[in-house]
C-alpha cells in the first residue's frame, strides 16, 4: 500500500506524453518465450528490460516506449528475431535494426559494428514524429551507442551497466584468470572504455544496489556520484507467488523425478546460465563433499536449455563438463537433477516446487549486480543462500530471508548450506519474511514510479540548433590536406583540379587538417583547387563554412562543454620525458598538441589515465605515430563530419572521405564510403571491413581519383 500511495502522489507532478527509447543490443530479445540461459548473452538483463518496458507502457504518462535491438537472420535461431518491428504491448515495440553480419554474434564480436548502429539511430530519431525524451542504454555496448546518439542529438541519457567490465576483470583475475586471456575472451578493455564514454555522457545512472555505486561505478574516472540513483528491480507478482496448481507440481515431478532417488528431499535449487561467473561447479563440489548435504538434500540445477552439447559455446561446454565430472567424482547420481529442457513459464513452478519441499534457493555467482532470481524465489516463499555481493546484500537487508556467504571460500559455502537447512522454524520465518518484503519493496509499480520521477527531476532542456546560413550540398567529398594533398603528383593534381572544377555544382568539397585555418588556407592556395565549402581544422576541433569562413558556433558550443585546456596541460606536465609541447602555431583553443620523443602507441593509455584521474573531459588522439593531440571529449574529425551531415540533413551514404594515416581509423568506423590510397599506414588494414572501403592500388591523389571512379562519385547510387 505504501508503494501505491507513493506512486499516486508522484503522478500528479509527472509530465504526460513521455517517449522513451531503450537500447538492448546483444543476446536474443523478443516479447514472448524468452530463451533465457540459451547462451551467456541471454540472461537476467533481457528479462529485466522486457518487464521494465511492459510496466512503463501501462503508465498513463508514457506515450511510447521502444526497445532497439539487433536484427538477426540466421537459421540457427528463431525467425522471430528477423522481424523489423514486434509489438510488445499497446504503446511498446521492439525495433530491430541490422548492423554487422546477418548471423547471430556474441556480444564481444559486435564492437566493430556499433558506430553503424549509432548512425542509423541518429537518422531514425531525426525523422518527424520519431523523437524521444530519454534514451536508456543497457550494458556497455548499448552505453557506447547511447552516448554517441545522445551527444549528437542532445537527448538525455540513462545508463545501466548491469555487469561492469572493471568488476568482471577484477573477479576473473581473483579467480586465477590471466589478464591477456581475459582480454582475448571478453574484449574487456574495449568494454571498460565504452563504459567510461557512457558515464561521461549520462545524465542519470540507475543501479539496483547501493554497492554498485559505492564500490563498482566509483572505479571509473568519468563517474560522478550525483549521477547514481538506486532503483531496485521489480518482480512480476502475477507469475511469482506462493500458490501453485497441482498440474504444475505434476509437471515438475515428471521432469525431475527420473533424476532423483528420493524426490521429496528438500532441494537446493540453482537457476542460472551455464557461464563461469555463475560458479555452479563450486556449488556441486560443496554438495558432493558434504555428507550432511547429501543425506538431507537433493541438488537441482536449471542451467538453461540444451539439445546437443556440441552446439553450445565453449564456455557453456566447459561449465557443463565440470558439472558432469564432479557428479561422477562424488558419485552424486540419484541426488542431482540437471534437466536438458524447460519452458520459461515453468520458472515460477521450480521456485514453488522447491519451497513446498522446504528447500533453498542457491546463488553461488562470483558477482551479482541484480539478483533478480533471488527476488523471484523470495516471492514464492523460497529462502536463499547467496553470494555476499552487490544485489544480494541489499535484498538480504530488506528481506532477511537467508544467508550470505563468500562463495570463493568452498568451506564457507558448504557450512552456510548446512546451517541454512538445519532449523525448520527459522526456514518458515525466512519464507514469510521474503514474501512480505518483495510485496512491500520490490514491486514493478514501485520501480516504475521511482524511475519516471527521477527522469522528471533530471529533465534537461535541450537547445534548438540554429540552421547553418548556407545551402546544403547534395554530396560531400572530404580530403585530408596533410596527407592526400601534401606532396601531390603534378598530373594527378591537374586531373583532380579538372574533375573538381567540372563537378563543383554537383557536390561540396570539404578539407580536414590538423593545422590552423590560416595555415591550411595558405597551403591550400598553392594547389589552385576550387574553394572548399567547409573546413574541418585543428584535428576536428573547429569548423568553418563557405567563402566567408563562418565559424560553426553550434559545434564550438557543443565541444566546449567541460573543456579545460589549462587542466590538460597541468595533468600532463610531468610527461616531459615522453612528450614535447608543440609550438604555438600548432595549438588551438580546443586543441593541445604534443610531439612524441619516441613513437609509442602505449603512451595513449597513460595519457588517457592521467586525464581521467584529473577528472577532465578530454580525449587523446595519436596521428602519424609522432603527433599527439588532446581534444574535448566530444571533438574529432568523424564527429565533425556527422555534425555537418545532421545539420545539412545529408545522409552519410552521400559522404565520401579519404583516409591514409595512423589516426584515420576513426574516420573509417561506421562510414559507408571511404577511399584508402596504396601508400596508407599499415594499421588501417587491421580495421574491420564492415563498411564500404575501397583500397586503391595507386598512391596519394592517384588513389583518390581511383576512389572517385570506383564509387562513381558524384553520381547517385
C-alpha positions as MATLAB code, in Angstrom:
seq = 'XXXXXXXXXXXXXXXXXXXXXXXXXXXXXXXXXXXXXXXXXXXXXXXXXXXXXXXXXXXXXXXXXXXXXXXXXXXXXXXXXXXXXXXXXXXXXXXXXXXXXXXXXXXXXXXXXXXXXXXXXXXXXXXXXXXXXXXXXXXXXXXXXXXXXXXXXXXXXXXXXXXXXXXXXXXXXXXXXXXXXXXXXXXXXXXXXXXXXXXXXXXXXXXXXXXXXXXXXXXXXXXXXXXXXXXXXXXXXXXXXXXXXXXXXXXXXXXXXXXXXXXXXXXXXXXXXXXXXXXXXXXXXXXXXXXXXXXXXXXXXXXXXXXXXXXXXXXXXXXXXXXXXXXXXXXXXXXXXXXXXXXXXXXXXXXXXXXXXXXXXXXXXXXXXXXXXXXXXXXXXXXXXXXXXXXXXXXXXXXXXXXXXXXXXXXXXXXXXXXXXXXXXXXXXXXXXXXXXXXXXXXXXXXXXXXXXXXXXXXXXXXXXXXXXXXXXXXXXXXXXXXXXXXXXXXXXXXXXXXXXXXXXXXXXXXXXXXXXXXXXXXXXXXXXXXXXXXXXXXXXXXXXXXXXXXXXXXXXXXXXXXXXXXXXXXXXXXXXXXXXXXXXXXXXXXXXXXXXXXXXXXXXXXXXXXXXXXXXXXXXXXXXXXXXXXXXXXXXXXXXXXXXXXXXXXXXXXXXXXXXXXXXXXXXXXXXXXXXXXXXXXXXXXXXXXXXXXXXXXXXXXXXXXXXXXXXXXXX';
ca = [
       0.000    0.000    0.000;
       2.869    2.396    0.762;
       4.315    1.975   -2.711;
       0.876    2.634   -4.278;
       0.359    5.837   -2.328;
       3.846    6.992   -3.293;
       3.162    6.469   -6.960;
      -0.170    8.253   -6.826;
       1.473   11.170   -5.123;
       4.147   11.464   -7.798;
       1.748   11.008  -10.707;
       0.338   14.489  -10.394;
       3.783   16.042  -10.958;
       4.822   13.944  -13.933;
       4.669   15.192  -17.486;
       2.308   13.385  -19.851;
       3.319   12.074  -23.265;
       6.794   10.799  -22.336;
       8.591    8.918  -25.139;
      11.373    6.509  -24.168;
      13.916    4.528  -26.171;
      15.728    1.544  -24.635;
      18.872    0.070  -26.173;
      19.444   -3.657  -25.591;
      21.764   -4.817  -28.335;
      23.097   -8.306  -27.683;
      21.585  -11.663  -26.997;
      18.206  -12.862  -28.215;
      15.405  -10.447  -27.395;
      11.685  -10.819  -28.132;
       8.367  -10.187  -26.413;
       7.452  -13.803  -25.655;
       9.088  -17.112  -24.752;
      12.445  -15.606  -23.840;
      15.240  -18.116  -24.343;
      16.855  -17.315  -21.011;
      20.022  -19.277  -20.405;
      20.418  -20.263  -24.039;
      23.831  -18.595  -24.005;
      25.935  -16.170  -21.976;
      24.237  -13.174  -23.633;
      20.618  -14.071  -22.979;
      20.162  -13.795  -19.246;
      18.556  -11.756  -16.491;
      19.231   -8.426  -18.196;
      16.952   -9.492  -21.054;
      14.071  -10.236  -18.707;
      14.637   -7.022  -16.757;
      14.402   -4.878  -19.897;
      11.279   -6.656  -21.133;
       9.482   -6.389  -17.776;
      10.509   -2.739  -17.405;
       9.208   -1.841  -20.861;
       5.905   -3.637  -20.242;
       5.440   -1.848  -16.943;
       6.281    1.538  -18.470;
       3.779    1.003  -21.287;
       0.994    0.638  -18.701;
       1.632    4.107  -17.260;
      -0.677    6.910  -18.361;
       2.170    9.424  -18.533;
       4.127    7.282  -21.027;
       3.101    7.801  -24.654;
       5.505    5.340  -26.302;
       8.375    3.100  -25.243;
      10.555    1.244  -27.741;
      13.416   -1.211  -27.448;
      16.105   -1.168  -30.126;
      17.915   -4.445  -30.590;
      19.738   -6.273  -33.362;
      18.011   -7.767  -36.392;
      19.295  -11.316  -36.905;
      18.851  -13.537  -39.948;
      20.283  -16.904  -39.004;
      18.892  -20.404  -39.476;
      20.298  -21.325  -36.063;
      17.837  -19.021  -34.282;
      14.101  -18.494  -34.491;
      12.712  -16.443  -37.378;
      11.087  -14.022  -34.897;
      14.480  -12.322  -34.416;
      14.399  -11.222  -38.060;
      11.182   -9.188  -37.732;
      11.969   -5.437  -38.034;
       9.075   -4.482  -35.725;
       7.419   -6.507  -32.965;
       4.626   -5.261  -30.709;
       5.199   -5.937  -27.003;
       2.021   -4.262  -25.776;
      -0.050   -1.184  -26.699;
       2.474    1.667  -26.713;
       5.531   -0.613  -26.651;
       7.556   -2.047  -29.550;
      10.766   -3.841  -30.381;
      12.632   -2.178  -33.258;
      15.269   -4.436  -34.801;
      17.975   -2.734  -36.830;
      20.632   -4.552  -38.894;
      24.247   -3.892  -38.026;
      27.200   -6.128  -38.739;
      26.784   -9.590  -40.302;
      23.314  -11.076  -40.591;
      24.195  -14.067  -38.406;
      23.895  -14.205  -34.644;
      27.062  -12.995  -32.863;
      28.135  -12.994  -29.242;
      28.441   -9.535  -27.745;
      32.249   -9.406  -27.845;
      32.118   -9.521  -31.660;
      29.678   -6.618  -32.028;
      32.070   -3.786  -31.127;
      33.267   -3.006  -34.692;
      29.672   -2.543  -35.850;
      28.279   -0.219  -33.196;
      29.164    3.044  -34.977;
      26.916    1.936  -37.828;
      24.028    1.415  -35.431;
      24.581    4.844  -33.876;
      24.360    6.448  -37.322;
      21.140    4.555  -38.077;
      19.611    5.665  -34.794;
      20.503    9.313  -35.363;
      18.829    9.124  -38.765;
      15.773    7.371  -37.298;
      15.331    9.754  -34.372;
      15.762   12.788  -36.622;
      12.667   11.844  -38.631;
       9.414   13.716  -37.890;
       7.445   12.068  -35.104;
      10.297    9.731  -34.050;
      11.957   11.879  -31.405;
      12.228   10.672  -27.806;
      12.604   12.337  -24.425;
      15.113    9.869  -22.968;
      17.445    7.120  -24.133;
      18.102    4.277  -21.682;
      21.157    2.181  -22.567;
      21.630   -1.269  -21.027;
      25.141   -2.735  -20.764;
      28.415   -1.350  -22.157;
      27.713   -1.842  -25.879;
      24.404   -0.008  -25.672;
      26.056    2.602  -23.441;
      28.573    3.350  -26.199;
      25.839    3.730  -28.818;
      23.616    5.702  -26.474;
      26.439    8.127  -25.671;
      27.064    8.823  -29.372;
      23.385    9.385  -30.128;
      22.902   11.500  -27.007;
      25.802   13.811  -27.779;
      24.785   14.199  -31.437;
      21.096   14.896  -30.822;
      21.155   16.323  -27.308;
      18.795   13.651  -25.952;
      19.259   12.906  -22.212;
      20.840    9.510  -21.490;
      20.210    6.937  -18.762;
      22.848    4.244  -18.359;
      22.545    0.912  -16.566;
      25.686   -1.188  -16.786;
      24.128   -4.375  -15.348;
      27.563   -6.018  -15.193;
      30.625   -3.753  -15.284;
      33.858   -4.567  -17.076;
      36.213   -3.467  -14.300;
      34.393   -5.633  -11.765;
      34.339   -8.608  -14.142;
      38.060   -8.197  -14.766;
      38.769   -7.976  -11.036;
      36.740  -11.075  -10.243;
      38.229  -13.156  -13.052;
      41.763  -12.208  -12.094;
      40.998  -13.045   -8.471;
      39.830  -16.443   -9.717;
      43.191  -17.051  -11.371;
      42.499  -15.975  -14.961;
      45.326  -14.358  -16.902;
      44.849  -10.705  -17.942;
      45.684  -11.474  -21.571;
      43.265  -14.400  -21.605;
      40.518  -12.197  -20.162;
      41.150   -9.577  -22.829;
      41.106  -12.134  -25.635;
      37.859  -13.741  -24.462;
      35.856  -10.750  -23.255;
      37.388   -7.699  -25.034;
      37.303   -6.173  -21.556;
      39.420   -3.086  -22.317;
      37.022   -2.093  -25.118;
      34.138   -2.701  -22.754;
      35.651   -0.552  -19.993;
      36.345    2.261  -22.460;
      32.712    2.124  -23.624;
      31.534    2.297  -20.013;
      33.714    5.364  -19.464;
      32.172    7.018  -22.533;
      28.655    6.202  -21.384;
      29.306    7.560  -17.888;
      30.806   10.749  -19.294;
      27.618   11.417  -21.277;
      24.956   10.039  -18.924;
      22.532   12.347  -17.143;
      21.413    9.500  -14.883;
      22.902    6.157  -13.841;
      20.384    3.650  -12.492;
      21.755    0.912  -10.265;
      19.940   -1.852   -8.472;
      22.069   -1.624   -5.319;
      23.996    0.908   -3.292;
      27.032   -1.350   -3.509;
      27.170   -0.904   -7.288;
      27.500    2.851   -6.956;
      29.796    2.873   -3.959;
      32.179    0.072   -4.915;
      31.874   -0.561   -8.665;
      30.921    2.577  -10.598;
      33.210    4.668   -8.427;
      36.221    2.932  -10.010;
      35.518    4.747  -13.284;
      37.163    8.092  -13.938;
      34.063    9.560  -15.645;
      31.618    8.552  -12.917;
      30.118   11.309  -10.766;
      28.457   10.201   -7.550;
      25.495   12.512   -8.068;
      24.661   10.622  -11.297;
      23.699    7.424   -9.491;
      20.275    6.504   -8.180;
      19.307    3.157   -6.678;
      16.104    1.712   -8.144;
      15.714   -1.963   -7.142;
      14.326   -4.223   -9.875;
      10.726   -5.335   -9.683;
       9.113   -8.774   -9.557;
       6.074   -9.780  -11.604;
       3.554  -10.650   -8.898;
       1.220  -12.265  -11.428;
       3.802  -15.020  -12.018;
       5.862  -15.216   -8.842;
       3.652  -16.007   -5.831;
       3.042  -18.700   -3.253;
       0.126  -20.664   -4.644;
       0.678  -23.073   -7.493;
      -1.510  -25.683   -9.126;
      -1.485  -29.479   -8.836;
      -0.822  -29.576  -12.592;
       2.447  -27.615  -12.336;
       3.610  -29.853   -9.454;
       2.877  -32.955  -11.514;
       4.648  -31.366  -14.473;
       7.849  -30.819  -12.471;
       7.651  -34.217  -10.806;
       7.634  -35.758  -14.269;
      10.614  -33.597  -15.312;
      12.812  -34.074  -12.216;
      11.877  -37.382  -10.571;
      13.771  -39.502  -13.148;
      17.000  -37.902  -11.867;
      16.304  -38.341   -8.144;
      16.370  -41.443   -5.999;
      14.440  -39.732   -3.173;
      12.472  -36.936   -4.896;
      10.845  -35.498   -1.753;
      14.092  -34.414   -0.089;
      14.362  -30.589    0.320;
      16.107  -29.433   -2.839;
      18.984  -26.999   -3.189;
      17.789  -25.173   -6.300;
      20.026  -23.126   -8.621;
      18.692  -21.356  -11.731;
      21.232  -19.602  -13.911;
      23.069  -19.612  -17.195;
      25.934  -22.055  -17.625;
      28.700  -19.446  -17.526;
      31.809  -19.212  -15.368;
      30.620  -16.165  -13.467;
      27.677  -18.129  -12.042;
      30.144  -20.504  -10.305;
      27.870  -23.563  -10.479;
      30.712  -26.144  -10.260;
      31.618  -24.736   -6.824;
      28.081  -25.500   -5.632;
      28.236  -29.060   -6.982;
      31.605  -29.595   -5.303;
      30.359  -28.252   -1.943;
      27.325  -30.544   -2.145;
      29.447  -33.552   -3.057;
      31.957  -33.028   -0.220;
      29.294  -32.746    2.493;
      27.731  -35.874    3.942;
      25.179  -33.659    5.708;
      24.007  -32.058    2.470;
      23.902  -35.327    0.555;
      21.822  -37.010    3.269;
      19.471  -34.058    3.762;
      19.000  -32.561    0.273;
      18.838  -33.099   -3.438;
      20.585  -30.701   -5.816;
      18.550  -29.311   -8.743;
      20.407  -27.352  -11.441;
      18.346  -25.450  -14.028;
      21.046  -24.179  -16.383;
      19.140  -23.194  -19.488;
      18.128  -25.447  -22.344;
      20.389  -27.640  -24.424;
      19.970  -30.243  -27.137;
      23.391  -31.327  -28.336;
      26.306  -30.250  -26.063;
      28.408  -29.828  -29.195;
      26.176  -26.898  -30.201;
      26.925  -24.969  -27.010;
      29.606  -22.296  -26.966;
      32.950  -23.180  -25.412;
      32.258  -21.528  -22.068;
      28.974  -23.422  -21.658;
      30.564  -26.707  -22.691;
      33.318  -26.170  -20.132;
      30.832  -25.475  -17.329;
      28.679  -28.500  -18.129;
      31.746  -30.717  -18.396;
      32.884  -29.559  -14.949;
      29.435  -30.332  -13.544;
      29.346  -33.793  -15.118;
      32.888  -34.549  -13.883;
      32.013  -33.506  -10.312;
      28.821  -35.578  -10.303;
      30.887  -38.568  -11.340;
      33.784  -37.837   -8.957;
      31.500  -37.589   -5.901;
      29.107  -40.293   -7.183;
      26.089  -37.984   -6.972;
      23.869  -39.995   -9.325;
      20.344  -40.087   -7.907;
      20.945  -36.883   -5.925;
      21.435  -34.304   -8.703;
      18.964  -33.218  -11.380;
      20.018  -31.194  -14.412;
      17.148  -31.234  -16.938;
      18.031  -30.539  -20.575;
      14.854  -28.612  -21.340;
      12.349  -26.410  -19.555;
       9.892  -23.707  -20.503;
      10.233  -20.142  -19.237;
       6.688  -20.471  -17.904;
       7.982  -23.213  -15.597;
      10.467  -20.988  -13.737;
       7.947  -19.864  -11.038;
       6.925  -23.515  -10.698;
      10.526  -24.504   -9.860;
      10.581  -21.989   -7.003;
       7.186  -23.125   -5.627;
       8.094  -26.810   -6.046;
      11.291  -26.284   -4.032;
       9.514  -24.195   -1.369;
       6.826  -26.844   -0.873;
       9.610  -29.299   -0.009;
      11.354  -26.945    2.408;
      14.256  -26.305    0.052;
      16.640  -23.410   -0.513;
      17.485  -21.258   -3.475;
      21.249  -21.039   -4.005;
      23.068  -18.321   -5.949;
      26.834  -19.029   -5.888;
      27.722  -16.389   -8.523;
      31.117  -14.716   -8.236;
      29.438  -11.357   -8.813;
      25.759  -10.474   -8.744;
      24.716   -6.928   -9.680;
      20.927   -7.524   -9.573;
      19.940  -10.839   -8.048;
      16.536  -10.910   -9.737;
      16.246  -14.667   -9.281;
      16.650  -14.156   -5.525;
      13.632  -11.845   -5.507;
      11.607  -14.259   -7.647;
      12.431  -17.104   -5.264;
      11.561  -14.963   -2.218;
       8.179  -14.037   -3.733;
       7.446  -17.778   -3.970;
       8.395  -18.359   -0.320;
      11.797  -19.930   -1.014;
      14.664  -18.781    1.292;
      18.152  -18.266   -0.075;
      21.832  -18.903    0.362;
      23.624  -16.413   -1.833;
      26.905  -14.788   -2.736;
      27.825  -11.911   -0.461;
      27.950   -9.343   -3.222;
      26.025   -6.423   -4.728;
      22.316   -7.086   -5.085;
      22.058   -9.942   -2.560;
      23.317   -7.627    0.201;
      20.530   -5.133   -0.426;
      17.974   -7.931   -0.776;
      19.021   -9.558    2.487;
      18.936   -6.187    4.272;
      15.287   -5.742    3.230;
      14.096   -9.362    3.224;
      16.050  -11.130    5.985;
      15.322  -14.427    4.259;
      18.570  -16.400    4.289;
      22.348  -16.327    4.486;
      25.087  -14.566    2.556;
      28.450  -16.244    2.088;
      31.840  -15.708    0.465;
      31.410  -18.168   -2.406;
      35.121  -18.100   -3.240;
      35.671  -19.982    0.055;
      34.465  -23.539   -0.625;
      34.413  -24.418    3.074;
      32.324  -21.364    3.922;
      29.840  -22.181    1.145;
      29.453  -25.741    2.417;
      28.988  -24.566    6.007;
      26.371  -21.955    5.031;
      24.341  -24.535    3.108;
      24.462  -26.957    6.034;
      23.440  -24.257    8.530;
      20.637  -22.799    6.370;
      18.779  -26.116    6.144;
      19.207  -27.098    9.793;
      16.295  -25.303   11.562;
      12.702  -25.745   10.178;
      11.361  -22.889   12.344;
      13.960  -20.465   11.021;
      13.198  -21.657    7.479;
       9.498  -20.767    7.938;
      10.415  -17.347    9.304;
      12.724  -16.706    6.336;
       9.997  -17.821    3.927;
       7.417  -15.443    5.420;
       9.909  -12.561    5.534;
      10.770  -12.932    1.851;
       7.158  -12.971    0.652;
       6.241   -9.857    2.659;
       9.392   -7.865    1.729;
       9.084   -8.487   -2.014;
       5.485   -7.305   -1.935;
       6.463   -4.194    0.032;
       9.767   -3.121   -1.567;
      10.286   -4.852   -4.916;
       7.139   -4.434   -6.985;
       7.259   -3.223  -10.582;
       4.812   -0.479   -9.693;
       7.248    0.967   -7.167;
      10.166    0.554   -9.578;
       8.494    2.372  -12.469;
       7.155    5.104  -10.243;
      10.621    5.888   -8.921;
      12.086    5.546  -12.419;
       9.778    8.124  -14.001;
      10.092   10.513  -11.084;
      13.886   10.545  -11.481;
      13.576   11.322  -15.177;
      11.221   14.160  -14.455;
      13.517   15.642  -11.839;
      16.558   15.428  -14.100;
      14.878   16.512  -17.300;
      17.273   18.507  -19.410;
      16.107   21.354  -21.597;
      17.734   20.928  -24.999;
      18.520   23.982  -27.047;
      17.243   24.136  -30.608;
      20.029   24.113  -33.142;
      20.201   27.164  -35.305;
      20.314   26.267  -39.011;
      23.511   26.991  -40.888;
      23.204   30.011  -43.135;
      24.074   28.266  -46.373;
      22.763   25.814  -48.901;
      23.459   22.207  -48.154;
      25.371   20.096  -50.670;
      23.774   17.058  -52.267;
      27.020   15.156  -51.735;
      30.272   15.812  -49.907;
      33.863   14.842  -50.727;
      36.353   15.161  -47.868;
      40.111   15.319  -48.471;
      42.942   15.445  -45.952;
      45.199   18.412  -46.651;
      48.003   16.966  -44.512;
      48.304   13.665  -46.380;
      46.248   13.420  -49.608;
      47.375   16.889  -50.769;
      50.752   17.238  -49.097;
      53.108   16.259  -51.976;
      50.802   15.672  -54.929;
      51.873   14.251  -58.262;
      51.503   17.029  -60.828;
      49.448   15.031  -63.318;
      47.154   13.639  -60.628;
      46.700   17.126  -59.150;
      45.748   18.502  -62.576;
      43.277   15.660  -63.084;
      41.716   16.244  -59.674;
      41.554   20.001  -60.330;
      39.746   19.392  -63.618;
      37.249   16.991  -62.052;
      36.505   19.240  -59.062;
      36.013   22.223  -61.345;
      33.746   20.248  -63.675;
      31.592   18.809  -60.867;
      31.618   21.721  -58.413;
      27.844   22.192  -58.780;
      27.152   18.509  -58.110;
      28.812   18.100  -54.712;
      30.519   20.014  -51.956;
      34.220   19.813  -51.154;
      35.483   19.642  -47.589;
      39.039   19.804  -46.264;
      40.154   18.411  -42.938;
      43.515   19.202  -41.429;
      45.387   19.275  -38.153;
      46.627   22.796  -38.945;
      45.043   26.097  -38.052;
      42.638   27.540  -40.591;
      45.106   30.278  -41.582;
      47.963   27.836  -42.180;
      45.663   25.442  -44.032;
      44.358   28.150  -46.357;
      47.885   29.297  -47.154;
      48.931   25.771  -48.118;
      45.689   25.085  -49.999;
      46.057   28.231  -52.117;
      49.253   26.787  -53.609;
      47.255   23.899  -55.065;
      44.916   26.088  -57.136;
      41.918   23.906  -56.393;
      38.304   25.109  -56.106;
      37.395   26.718  -52.784;
      36.085   24.226  -50.220;
      32.555   24.507  -48.907;
      33.666   23.546  -45.415;
      36.938   23.401  -43.446;
      37.404   20.981  -40.544;
      40.609   22.240  -38.961;
      42.744   21.732  -35.846;
      42.127   17.950  -35.861;
      38.336   18.336  -35.855;
      38.021   20.974  -33.121;
      36.982   23.799  -35.482;
      34.560   24.003  -38.428;
      34.344   26.947  -40.832;
      31.867   27.388  -43.696;
      31.883   28.962  -47.130;
      33.888   31.755  -48.636;
      33.160   33.889  -45.571;
      34.775   31.211  -43.369;
      31.951   31.407  -40.838;
      32.779   29.674  -37.556;
      30.291   26.905  -36.736;
      29.232   28.142  -33.317;
      26.880   25.209  -32.699;
      29.856   22.889  -32.974;
      32.007   25.059  -30.725;
      29.290   25.292  -28.107;
      28.866   21.541  -28.156;
      32.525   20.588  -27.730;
      33.267   23.393  -25.257;
      31.198   21.720  -22.537;
      33.500   20.914  -19.589;
      36.623   21.605  -21.677;
      39.566   22.710  -19.531;
      42.660   23.433  -21.604;
      44.773   24.556  -18.655;
      43.792   21.415  -16.782;
      45.044   19.253  -19.671;
      48.419   20.992  -19.610;
      48.686   20.547  -15.843;
      47.677   16.869  -15.928;
      50.375   16.014  -18.495;
      53.098   18.349  -17.253;
      55.210   15.563  -15.715;
      55.418   13.589  -19.004;
      58.117   15.842  -20.442;
      60.445   12.886  -20.954;
      57.923   11.408  -23.397;
      56.055   14.423  -24.756;
      57.116   17.817  -26.025;
      54.586   20.625  -26.337;
      54.448   21.833  -29.938;
      54.954   25.462  -30.935;
      52.042   27.951  -30.531;
      51.021   27.886  -34.242;
      50.110   24.195  -33.791;
      47.922   24.827  -30.731;
      44.299   25.932  -30.588;
      41.572   26.959  -28.142;
      40.173   23.411  -28.204;
      43.392   21.553  -29.030;
      46.587   20.802  -27.122;
      49.290   19.339  -29.363;
      52.392   17.378  -28.420;
      55.258   15.747  -30.274;
      56.340   12.311  -29.068;
      60.035   11.907  -28.344;
      59.739    8.265  -29.471;
      56.795    6.607  -31.286;
      54.875    4.631  -28.669;
      51.175    3.749  -29.009;
      51.021    2.615  -25.372;
      51.505    6.238  -24.366;
      47.860    6.818  -25.351;
      46.661    4.695  -22.416;
      48.932    6.534  -19.995;
      47.709    9.935  -21.202;
      44.094    8.748  -21.046;
      44.581    7.606  -17.441;
      46.133   10.941  -16.436;
      43.244   12.882  -17.942;
      40.622   10.753  -16.211;
      42.458   10.877  -12.903;
      42.287   14.658  -13.143;
      38.550   14.495  -13.885;
      38.971   16.063  -17.348;
      36.500   15.711  -20.211;
      39.204   15.235  -22.840;
      40.485   12.578  -25.222;
      43.965   11.936  -26.701;
      44.383   11.127  -30.399;
      47.600    9.871  -31.991;
      48.327   10.646  -35.639;
      51.239    9.652  -37.873;
      52.900    7.923  -34.882;
      54.539   11.171  -33.711;
      51.766   13.705  -33.134;
      49.514   13.579  -30.094;
      46.504   15.891  -29.897;
      44.290   16.258  -26.841;
      40.801   17.461  -27.750;
      37.491   17.959  -25.933;
      35.712   14.669  -25.322;
      33.093   15.371  -27.968;
      35.512   16.585  -30.657;
      37.003   14.561  -33.504;
      37.024   14.634  -37.285;
      34.462   11.834  -37.530;
      32.101   13.591  -35.099;
      32.575   16.847  -37.006;
      31.523   15.067  -40.214;
      28.431   13.648  -38.509;
      27.628   17.096  -37.116;
      27.662   18.505  -40.638;
      25.589   15.636  -42.012;
      22.998   16.124  -39.286;
      22.748   19.885  -39.757;
      22.561   19.571  -43.526;
      20.221   16.579  -43.306;
      22.745   14.852  -45.542;
      22.688   11.032  -45.372;
      26.102    9.614  -44.576;
      25.759    7.448  -47.683;
      26.369   10.627  -49.667;
      29.689   11.384  -47.950;
      32.968   10.092  -49.414;
      36.188   10.526  -47.482;
      39.834    9.604  -47.921;
      41.914    8.001  -45.150;
      45.587    7.110  -45.229;
      47.408    7.831  -41.936;
      47.565    6.398  -38.460;
      44.751    8.073  -36.588;
      42.430    7.866  -39.588;
      40.795    4.715  -38.248;
      38.186    6.886  -36.519;
      37.167    8.133  -39.961;
      36.509    4.609  -41.202;
      34.350    3.397  -38.324;
      30.752    3.452  -39.412;
      31.296    5.487  -42.576;
      29.586    3.936  -45.610;
      32.119    5.049  -48.222;
      35.851    5.593  -47.855;
      38.942    5.502  -50.066;
      42.330    4.302  -48.832;
      45.288    5.041  -51.189;
      48.062    2.478  -51.644;
      50.542    4.457  -49.504;
      48.373    4.147  -46.403;
      49.618    3.348  -42.936;
      49.578   -0.442  -42.330;
      47.384   -0.008  -39.249;
      44.372    0.767  -41.488;
      44.496   -2.775  -42.843;
      43.616   -4.004  -39.371;
      40.285   -2.194  -39.395;
      37.230   -4.425  -39.707;
      35.808   -4.078  -43.182;
      32.152   -3.872  -42.280;
      31.729   -0.692  -44.271;
      32.393    0.112  -47.932;
      36.118    0.792  -48.004;
      37.983    0.850  -51.294;
      41.714    0.122  -51.150;
      43.339    1.649  -54.214;
      46.454    0.276  -55.890;
      47.657    3.835  -56.541;
      49.187    6.229  -54.051;
      48.157    9.675  -52.843;
      45.948   11.594  -55.299;
      46.037    8.695  -57.741;
      44.223    6.646  -55.112;
      41.731    9.478  -54.614;
      40.956    9.558  -58.335;
      40.554    5.774  -58.351;
      38.135    6.053  -55.438;
      36.030    8.685  -57.157;
      35.752    6.384  -60.144;
      35.074    3.297  -58.016;
      32.183    4.923  -56.147;
      31.003    6.757  -59.293;
      31.150    9.927  -57.307;
      29.173   12.127  -57.514;
      26.580   10.161  -59.489;
      23.681    8.927  -57.389;
      23.568    5.406  -56.072;
];
